[in-house]
Amino acid sequence: MPIVPLGARVVLDIGCGVGQTLMALSPAISRGALLVGMDVDQAAVGYGRGLPSRIRFIVGGGERILLKDSSVDFAIL
């Protein structure tokens, strides 16, 4: 399991599937932090969006991340 630095405000998981890694890390990450899961599999992202969590999901691949430059504090690849 990755160790997210204290104070990380935006955590991105590229290739998140249904978000299981971010869900497992969620209790240890600041409540005010934004958790973003990104995957090319639309079905996995759709399933993840239906689960009760604080993760925001986007469909896409790591070669084109649709977030502002320098907006992510920690990325999981």
C-alpha positions as CSV (number, residue, x, y, z in Angstrom):
1,M,0.0,0.0,0.0
2,P,1.4,3.4,-0.9
3,I,2.3,5.8,1.9
4,V,0.6,9.2,1.2
5,P,2.5,12.2,2.6
6,L,0.8,14.1,5.4
7,G,-0.8,17.2,4.1
8,A,-1.5,15.8,0.7
9,R,-4.6,17.8,-0.6
10,V,-5.1,16.0,-3.9
11,V,-4.3,12.3,-4.4
12,L,-4.6,10.8,-7.8
13,D,-4.8,7.0,-8.6
14,I,-4.0,6.4,-12.2
15,G,-5.4,3.0,-13.2
16,C,-7.7,2.9,-10.2
17,G,-10.2,0.2,-11.4
18,V,-13.1,0.5,-9.0
19,G,-11.1,2.6,-6.5
20,Q,-10.1,-0.1,-4.1
21,T,-6.7,1.4,-3.3
22,L,-8.1,4.8,-2.6
23,M,-10.9,3.3,-0.5
24,A,-8.4,1.5,1.6
25,L,-6.2,4.6,2.0
26,S,-9.2,6.9,2.6
27,P,-9.3,6.6,6.4
28,A,-5.6,7.7,6.7
29,I,-5.9,10.7,4.3
30,S,-7.1,14.1,5.6
31,R,-10.9,14.4,5.3
32,G,-10.5,17.6,3.4
33,A,-8.3,16.0,0.7
34,L,-9.6,15.3,-2.8
35,L,-9.3,11.7,-3.9
36,V,-9.4,11.2,-7.6
37,G,-9.5,7.8,-9.3
38,M,-8.8,7.6,-13.0
39,D,-9.1,4.6,-15.3
40,V,-9.7,3.8,-19.0
41,D,-12.3,1.2,-18.2
42,Q,-15.6,2.9,-18.2
43,A,-17.4,0.0,-16.6
44,A,-15.0,0.0,-13.6
45,V,-15.3,3.7,-13.2
46,G,-19.1,3.4,-13.4
47,Y,-19.1,0.7,-10.7
48,G,-16.7,2.7,-8.5
49,R,-19.0,5.8,-8.8
50,G,-21.8,3.7,-7.4
51,L,-20.0,2.7,-4.3
52,P,-20.3,4.8,-1.1
53,S,-17.0,6.7,-0.9
54,R,-15.5,10.2,-1.2
55,I,-13.6,9.4,-4.4
56,R,-14.2,11.3,-7.5
57,F,-13.8,9.2,-10.7
58,I,-12.8,10.2,-14.2
59,V,-12.4,8.1,-17.3
60,G,-9.1,8.5,-19.0
61,G,-5.5,7.2,-19.3
62,G,-2.3,8.4,-17.8
63,E,-1.0,9.8,-21.0
64,R,-3.5,12.7,-20.8
65,I,-4.5,13.7,-17.3
66,L,-7.4,16.2,-17.4
67,L,-6.3,18.1,-14.2
68,K,-4.5,21.4,-13.9
69,D,-0.7,21.3,-14.0
70,S,0.8,21.0,-10.5
71,S,-2.6,20.3,-8.9
72,V,-1.8,16.8,-7.6
73,D,0.2,16.3,-4.5
74,F,0.6,12.6,-4.7
75,A,0.0,10.1,-7.6
76,I,-0.4,6.3,-7.5
77,L,0.6,4.6,-10.7
